[in-house]
Amino acid sequence: MPDTEHNGHLGTESPESALPARRLSELAEQAVRCTSDCCGASTTFSNGGTERPAAVTHPDLAGLVSVQLRSGEGPIPVAVDGGETVETGDLLRAERWPQYRAVALDAGVRSCVTMPFRRAGLTVTLSLYSFRPDALEDASHGPARALGDLAASSLVRDRSYRAALTELDQLGAALRTRPVVDQACGIIMHVLACDADEAFAVLRRVSQGTNRKLSDVASSLVETRGRGLEQELVSLA
């Protein structure tokens, strides 16, 4: 199998999975470089959602990952479910996972090891493959494990960072729209002779009833100064 220059992602990449996919590619490439007798690697990522980014260091390995994710059988599903490393010394003598075994042998793979790494609801798997039987016995205790630990921790930090950015964006949007919402509530308070809480409740009912953003409803109300909406506002009070 050629070197890692043929690295690629599996499946369609969404903006949400782009960063995990890059991390997976880097992990697979680095693991191959530091593991003797390793002809290639694959990685997967799961956070409980429907998308499951994966990466391989050679196109021939894509089928090994796909058949496992599709059938739910093979070292990757077993490692994810059990949280333990799964080793297969010689696939020629192995009897379990017939679909995976057939694809692996067709690609020339004789032995493999899959290591799972769990962090805060995320699971990363790193699978190493060899053309030789019993060639990866020490791989799960070598530098590839340290790389997997680091990659999983990095993905958790990436997720926390993206969540923080999203929260900041939402807070910024709320701060930007607050003045116009306050103005709209002031108009409603004047029309209905009500307090601020009642005015905001009316504004929210208009938003829900028209399926429009609260800020958009507020902007429209401010632009018209409430003219022509007196009866409608009264009916919602």
C-alpha positions as CSV (number, residue, x, y, z in Angstrom):
1,M,0.0,0.0,0.0
2,P,1.5,3.4,-0.9
3,D,2.4,5.9,1.8
4,T,0.1,8.5,3.3
5,E,0.1,10.9,0.4
6,H,-3.3,9.3,-0.6
7,N,-5.0,10.3,2.7
8,G,-8.6,11.1,2.3
9,H,-11.9,11.6,4.1
10,L,-14.9,9.3,3.9
11,G,-18.4,10.5,3.2
12,T,-19.8,14.0,2.7
13,E,-18.1,16.7,4.8
14,S,-20.3,19.3,6.4
15,P,-19.0,22.5,8.0
16,E,-19.5,20.9,11.4
17,S,-17.5,17.9,10.6
18,A,-14.7,19.6,8.6
19,L,-12.5,20.2,11.6
20,P,-12.9,16.7,13.1
21,A,-12.1,15.3,9.7
22,R,-8.9,17.2,9.5
23,R,-7.9,16.0,13.0
24,L,-8.7,12.4,12.0
25,S,-6.5,12.7,8.9
26,E,-3.6,14.1,10.9
27,L,-4.0,11.3,13.5
28,A,-4.0,8.5,10.9
29,E,-1.0,9.9,9.0
30,Q,1.1,10.4,12.2
31,A,0.2,7.0,13.6
32,V,1.4,5.2,10.4
33,R,4.7,7.1,10.5
34,C,5.5,6.1,14.1
35,T,4.3,2.4,14.0
36,S,6.6,-0.2,12.5
37,D,5.2,-2.8,10.1
38,C,2.1,-0.7,9.7
39,C,0.8,-0.4,6.1
40,G,-2.0,2.1,6.8
41,A,-4.5,3.5,9.3
42,S,-8.1,4.6,9.6
43,T,-9.8,6.8,12.1
44,T,-13.4,7.5,13.0
45,F,-15.2,10.1,15.1
46,S,-18.6,9.9,16.9
47,N,-20.4,12.3,19.1
48,G,-23.8,10.6,19.2
49,G,-25.0,12.5,16.1
50,T,-25.9,11.1,12.7
51,E,-22.7,12.2,11.1
52,R,-19.6,10.0,11.6
53,P,-16.5,11.5,10.0
54,A,-13.7,9.1,9.1
55,A,-10.3,9.2,7.4
56,V,-8.0,6.7,5.8
57,T,-4.4,6.8,4.7
58,H,-5.1,4.9,1.5
59,P,-8.2,4.4,-0.7
60,D,-8.0,0.6,-0.3
61,L,-8.8,1.0,3.4
62,A,-12.0,2.9,2.8
63,G,-13.9,-0.3,2.2
64,L,-12.8,-1.7,5.6
65,V,-14.2,1.3,7.4
66,S,-17.4,1.5,5.3
67,V,-18.3,-2.2,5.8
68,Q,-18.0,-1.9,9.6
69,L,-20.1,1.3,9.8
70,R,-22.7,-0.1,7.5
71,S,-23.0,-3.6,9.1
72,G,-22.2,-2.7,12.7
73,E,-19.8,-5.6,12.8
74,G,-16.0,-5.5,13.0
75,P,-13.3,-4.2,15.4
76,I,-14.4,-0.6,15.2
77,P,-18.0,-1.2,16.5
78,V,-16.7,-3.6,19.1
79,A,-14.1,-1.1,20.3
80,V,-16.6,1.7,20.4
81,D,-19.2,-0.4,22.3
82,G,-16.7,-1.9,24.8
83,G,-14.3,0.9,25.1
84,E,-11.3,-1.6,24.9
85,T,-8.6,-2.2,22.3
86,V,-9.5,-4.9,19.8
87,E,-6.6,-6.8,18.2
88,T,-6.7,-9.4,15.4
89,G,-3.4,-11.2,15.0
90,D,-4.2,-13.0,11.7
91,L,-7.3,-12.4,9.7
92,L,-6.6,-15.4,7.6
93,R,-7.3,-17.6,10.7
94,A,-10.0,-15.4,12.2
95,E,-13.6,-16.5,11.9
96,R,-15.6,-13.5,13.3
97,W,-16.8,-10.6,11.2
98,P,-17.0,-12.4,7.8
99,Q,-17.8,-9.3,5.8
100,Y,-15.0,-7.2,7.3
101,R,-12.6,-10.1,7.1
102,A,-13.3,-10.6,3.4
103,V,-12.8,-6.9,2.6
104,A,-9.6,-6.8,4.6
105,L,-8.1,-9.9,3.1
106,D,-9.0,-8.6,-0.4
107,A,-6.9,-5.5,0.4
108,G,-4.0,-7.7,1.6
109,V,-4.5,-6.9,5.3
110,R,-3.5,-9.7,7.6
111,S,-3.5,-8.1,11.0
112,C,-5.1,-5.1,12.6
113,V,-5.6,-3.3,15.9
114,T,-8.3,-0.8,16.8
115,M,-8.0,1.6,19.8
116,P,-10.9,3.7,21.1
117,F,-10.5,7.0,22.9
118,R,-13.4,8.4,24.8
119,R,-13.7,12.0,26.0
120,A,-16.7,13.9,27.2
121,G,-19.3,12.1,25.0
122,L,-16.9,11.9,22.0
123,T,-15.3,8.6,20.7
124,V,-12.3,8.5,18.4
125,T,-11.1,5.2,17.0
126,L,-7.6,4.6,15.5
127,S,-7.2,1.4,13.5
128,L,-3.8,0.2,12.3
129,Y,-3.3,-2.4,9.6
130,S,-0.4,-4.6,8.5
131,F,0.3,-6.9,5.6
132,R,2.0,-9.3,8.0
133,P,0.2,-11.5,10.6
134,D,0.9,-10.8,14.3
135,A,2.8,-7.6,13.3
136,L,1.0,-5.1,15.5
137,E,1.1,-6.8,18.9
138,D,2.9,-3.9,20.6
139,A,1.2,-1.1,18.6
140,S,-1.5,-0.4,21.2
141,H,1.2,0.4,23.8
142,G,3.4,2.5,21.5
143,P,3.3,6.2,20.4
144,A,0.1,5.7,18.4
145,R,-1.8,5.5,21.6
146,A,-0.4,8.8,22.8
147,L,-1.3,10.3,19.5
148,G,-4.9,9.0,19.8
149,D,-5.2,10.4,23.4
150,L,-3.9,13.8,22.2
151,A,-6.3,13.9,19.2
152,A,-9.3,13.0,21.3
153,S,-8.5,15.7,23.8
154,S,-8.0,18.2,21.0
155,L,-11.4,17.4,19.5
156,V,-13.0,18.1,22.9
157,R,-11.3,21.4,23.1
158,D,-12.3,22.2,19.5
159,R,-15.9,21.5,20.4
160,S,-15.8,23.6,23.5
161,Y,-14.3,26.5,21.6
162,R,-16.9,26.3,18.8
163,A,-19.7,26.2,21.5
164,A,-18.2,29.3,23.2
165,L,-18.0,31.1,19.8
166,T,-21.7,30.3,19.1
167,E,-22.7,31.5,22.6
168,L,-20.8,34.8,22.0
169,D,-22.5,35.2,18.6
170,Q,-25.9,34.7,20.2
171,L,-25.1,37.1,23.0
172,G,-23.9,39.7,20.5
173,A,-27.0,39.4,18.4
174,A,-29.2,39.7,21.6
175,L,-27.3,42.9,22.6
176,R,-27.6,44.4,19.1
177,T,-31.4,43.8,19.0
178,R,-32.1,44.8,22.6
179,P,-32.6,48.5,21.9
180,V,-35.2,48.0,19.1
181,V,-37.0,45.4,21.3
182,D,-37.1,47.9,24.1
183,Q,-38.5,50.6,21.7
184,A,-41.2,48.2,20.5
185,C,-42.2,47.3,24.1
186,G,-42.4,51.1,24.8
187,I,-44.9,51.5,21.9
188,I,-47.0,48.6,23.1
189,M,-47.0,50.0,26.7
190,H,-48.3,53.3,25.3
191,V,-51.0,51.7,23.1
192,L,-52.2,49.2,25.7
193,A,-51.4,51.2,28.9
194,C,-49.6,48.1,30.2
195,D,-46.3,47.4,32.0
196,A,-43.1,46.2,30.4
197,D,-43.6,42.5,31.2
198,E,-47.0,42.5,29.5
199,A,-45.7,44.4,26.5
200,F,-42.9,41.9,26.0
201,A,-45.4,39.0,26.3
202,V,-47.5,40.6,23.5
203,L,-44.5,41.1,21.3
204,R,-43.5,37.4,21.8
205,R,-47.0,36.3,21.0
206,V,-46.9,38.3,17.7
207,S,-43.5,36.7,16.9
208,Q,-44.8,33.2,17.6
209,G,-48.1,33.7,15.8
210,T,-46.4,35.1,12.6
211,N,-43.4,32.7,12.8
212,R,-41.1,35.7,12.6
213,K,-38.0,36.5,14.7
214,L,-38.8,38.7,17.7
215,S,-36.3,41.3,16.5
216,D,-37.9,41.5,13.1
217,V,-41.4,42.0,14.6
218,A,-39.9,44.7,16.9
219,S,-38.3,46.5,14.0
220,S,-41.5,46.5,12.0
221,L,-43.4,47.9,15.0
222,V,-40.8,50.6,15.6
223,E,-40.8,51.6,11.9
224,T,-44.6,52.1,11.9
225,R,-44.7,53.5,15.4
226,G,-47.6,51.0,16.0
227,R,-49.9,52.9,13.6
228,G,-52.7,50.7,12.3
229,L,-51.9,47.9,14.8
230,E,-53.8,49.2,17.7
231,Q,-56.7,46.8,17.4
232,E,-54.4,43.8,16.7
233,L,-52.3,44.6,19.8
234,V,-55.4,45.0,22.0
235,S,-56.6,41.6,20.8
236,L,-53.3,40.0,21.9
237,A,-53.2,41.7,25.3
